[in-house]
Amino acid sequence: MSREIRFCVIGVGRAGMVHARNLKAGIRGAKLIAVADVDPASAARAAQELEVERVYTDYLEAVSDEAVDAVCVASPVFTHAQVAVAAVRAGKHVFCEKPMALTLDEADSMIDAARQAGVKLQIGFMRRFDFGFREAKRLIDEGEIGDVILVRSVGRGPGLPGDWYLSFEKSNGLLAEVNSHDFDTVRWLGRGELLRVYAEAGVFARRDLSEQHPGFLDSAVVSVRLANGVMGVIEGTCPDNYGYDARAEVLGTKGVILVGQIEEGSSVMCRKDGCLRPVTPSWQWRFRQAYVDEMSHFVECILDDTEPLVTGLDGRKALEGVLAANRSLREGVPITLELEASRV
């Protein structure tokens, strides 16, 4: 295949516009031709900025557009399955933002539909395309730190997602929307399947929201055991009120790997009252190149007919961890995942 892959971005909120702007700026082999959003004003603003003529408020019309080859699903998570399944049944390749879905049944419907249609399905775990995280994975795979003992993954953000996030039924809460990346990171860098999780959580920064929205949490810690014996710790906070913070630490029998930092760049301002180094302001900035690289990879997979590095199964596995951790919070006990029943 040697033609351009023509994209429609469905959902033009924060994540959707990151992908849309990257596609518009020029990802090799791709062209942005359409946008869709249930809010007409948002769709119109995005179309004007991105200079596209095809504008939709109904995702079914968007995925039915014969000019569209692939869609980027960046709408709220409770819509992911219905949008993605409709898209693949219309013969479109699907890049879906995380979290993949609300339930395992929804995730399975997306995976099965893509397989039956013979189209590509990639999940938006952009950490896997970040240079630092990729280098950590290489060092681990080459045995540079010996056998992995522990993977610690941190995911903290300064600002809450949209209003829908406050409804636990529509979002699965903090551990899904913010820490899906961390469940994937522990599994990926730990090189094993999630076996057991135990979660503790609370509300510290936004007690006002917990009173209005049952199930709302702004901080959590999850202890993880992988099937290969590797231990994991996931830390999540949103809002953290200091900046965007995505880091990992991998401890091995012969060394340790540290990925990421709180500080932005290498500039330091010093005065007689002390020194100051700026904090990374947002996830869009911290992973700006990773977002480009993950979409470029998706396009290459379509053109070359190869399997994405981050599949629907990877999205499902992270969701399994999220759901088990949320169950642990409800029941106050560790939850063992039924590996024999999962889609390994």
N, C-alpha and C positions, 0 to 999 in steps of 0.2 A: 504494500500500500504506500503510495507516494503523495497522497493529497492532504490538504489541510483538514484538521478536525474542527468542525464548527460547534461552538459551545453556546449553551444557555445556562446562566446562573440563576438558580431558583432560591430566592431568599436573599435580599440585598441589605441585610443588617451588617454588623461589624465584620464577621467572618466572610460573608458573601461578597462584600465590597473589596476585601483583601484579594480574594481570588479573581474577582471581576477586573480589578485594576491590573493585576499581574497578567491576565489573559489579554487585556487591551494593550498593555505596554509591549507585549510581544514575547510570547513563549513559542519557541520554534515548533512548527507543525500545527499550531492552533490558531483559531480566530474566534473572538467573541462576537456573536451576531444577535444575541437576544438576552433579555433579563425578565424575571418574573417575580412578583411579590403580591401577596393578598392585599396589601395597602396600596391603592392606586397612586397616592402622592409619592410614596417611597419608590415605587417602580418608575414613575415618571422622572423623578430627580436622578435616579441611577442611569436611566436611558439617556438623559440629557448630558450628564457628565461623561458617560462612556461612549456617546455618539453612536448608539445602536438604534435601529428603527423598529425592530421587533420587541414589543412590550406586552407582557401578559399579566393578568391578575388571577387567572385560573391555571393551575399547574397542568391540568389535563390538556388544555390547549397548547401549552408550551411543549409538552413531551410529544404531542401529536404533530408538531411542525416538522414537515419532511426535510426542511433545510438544516435541521439540528441533528448532529451526529452524537453528541455527548452532553450530559448535564452535570452541573456541580450542584449538589443538594446542600444548601446552607440555611435552610429554614429551621425553625425550632424542632427539637428532637422528637416531639410527639407526632410530627408529620413525616419524619424520615422514611418510615416503612412504606406508607401509602404512596408517597411521591416516587421513591426509588423503584418500587414494584411496577408502578404504572409506566415509568420511564423504560425499564428493561423490557417490558412486554411490548413497548413501542419500538424496540430495537435500538435503544440508546445505551451507550456506555455510561456508567455512573461513577462519579467521584462523590462520596458522601462524607460530610463532616462528622466528627465525633460529637457525642457518643453515638454509636451506630443506630440504636433504637431504644425503646423503653423496655421491651421484653425479649426473652430468648425466642419466643415464637415469631415475633416480628423480624428479628435478625435472621432466623431460619428462612422466612418467606423471601427475604431479600437475596440471600445466598442461593436458594433453590431457583428463584426466578431468573437470576443472572446466569446460572449454569444452564438452565433449559433454553434460554434465549441465545446463549453463546456470546455474551457480551462481557466486558470487563467491569469489575466492581472493586474500587479501591477506597479504603477508609483513611480519613485525614489525620493520621498520627504523624505530624510534621517533625517531631523530635527525631524520628528515624532518618531524616534527611539533613539534620543539622550536623555540621562538621565535627563538633566536639563529641556528640553522642555517637556518631559513626566511628570516630577514632577510638572511643572507648570500646565499642563492640569489636572492632578489629583487634585491639590489644587483648581483650578477653579471649577471643576465639583463637588467637595465636599463643595463648598460655603465658603471657607476659607477667601476670600477677598470680600464677598458679591456679588452684581450684577456687572458684568463687564461694565465699562464705555468706556474704550479706550484700544486698542491694538496697540502698536507701534512696528514695525518690521524693522530691519536694515539689509541690505545685501550689503556689499562692498567687492571688490576684488582687489588684487594688479596687476593682469595680465590679458590681454585680451585672450579670447578663440582663436580658429583657424581663418584663414583668411576669411572663409565663414561668420563669425560673422559680419564682416564689411559691408556685404550686407544686408540691412534691409529686402529685399524680401526673403532672405534665413534664417533669424534668428528672425525676429520681434524685433530685437534690445535689448537694455539693460534691459528693463522691463521684457522681456521674458527669456532671457538667464541667467541673474543674479537674477532677483527679482521674478521669478515664485515661489520660496520658500516662499517669503514674502507674496504674495497673499494667498498662502495656509495657512501660519501661522496665518494671520489675520482671515481668515474664520474659521480655526480649533480652535484656542484659543478663538475667539469671539463667537463661537458656533452659527453662523448665515450665511445666504447666502449673497453674495455680491449684493448690491442694487444700489449703486451710487458711481462713482469715478470721481475725478477731478485731473488732473496731470499737473505739471510744470516741465520743464527739460531744460538742456542746455549743452554746451560744454565748459569745463574749463581747463582740463588737456591736452587734445589732439585735439587742434583746427586744427592741420595739417590733422588729419583723417577726420574731418567733411568737409574739403575742397575737399577731394578726394572721400568721400563716403556719398552721400546725405542720410539724415536720421540718421546719426551716432550721438549718444548722450553719454556723459560719466557720467552724474549726473541727478537724477530725484527725485522728491517728489510727492507722491500720497496721496490724502485725500480720505478716504473710509467711506461709511456708509453701515452697514449691515441691512438686512431686519428687524432684531429684535431691531434696534435702536442703537446698539453698534457702536462707532466711531473707525476709524483706520487711522494710518499714516504709509506709507511705504517710506523708504529712500534707494536709490540705487546709488552706484558710482562704476565705473570700467573704468580705473584703479584709485585706491585711493592712490597709491604710499606710503603706510605705512604698509600694511599687510592685512591679511584676517580678516574680521569683521562681525560676525553674532550674533546679539543680539535681544532680545525682552523685552518689558516692558508691563505689563498688569495692568491697574489701575482699582480698584474696589471701591465699596462704603464703604468697610471696610478695605481696605489695598491695597498694590501694590506688584507685583511679578516682579523681575528682572532676566532675563535669559541670560547667557553668559557674556563674558568680552573680552576686547581688549587684555589684557595681556595674555601671555602664561605661564601657571603653576603658581607657587607661589614664584619663586626665584626672589630676588631683589639684584642688585649690587649697592653698595654705595661707592662713593669717596668724597673727600672734595668739589668737584665741583658739586655734586648732586647725586641723585639715579637714577638707570635705571632698568626697568623691561622689558624683551623681549616681542615682539608682536607676536601673532600667525602668522606663515609664510604662511599657505595655508589651503584651505578647506579640502584637503586630510588628513592633520594632525588634524585639529580641530574636524572633525567628523569621525575619523578613526574607532572608535568602532560602531558608528551609521551605517556606511556602512556595517560592518559585520552583525550587528543585523537585518538590513532591508532585506538583502539577506537570512539570516537564517530564517526569518519569511516567506519569499516567498517560500522557500523550504518546510517549515512546512505546509503551506497552500496547496501545491501540494500533499504532502504525506497524509495529513489528510482530504483533500477535503473540505477545509474551505475558506471563503472569505477573501482576503487580507485586512488589515487595511487601506491601501491606494489604492483605486480602480481607474479604468479608469474615473469614474465620478468625483472623486476628481481632477484628472488631467485636466479634461474638465472645471471644475469650476474655477480653477486657470487661465486657458487659457482665459476664458470669461473675467476675470478681466484684464488681460494683454491687450487683444484686445480693451476693452473699454477705458483703460488708454491711449493707443496709439491713439485711435480716439479722446479722449479729448485733447491730445497734438495737433492734426491736427486742430481741430475746436475751441479750446480755451474755451470750456465750459464743465460743468459737464455732464457726460453721465449716464443715468439711464438704468440699465440692465432690459431686459424684462423677469422677473422671470417666468411669466406664460408660456413663450415660451421655457424656458430652461428645461433641463432634470433633474428635481428635483426628 
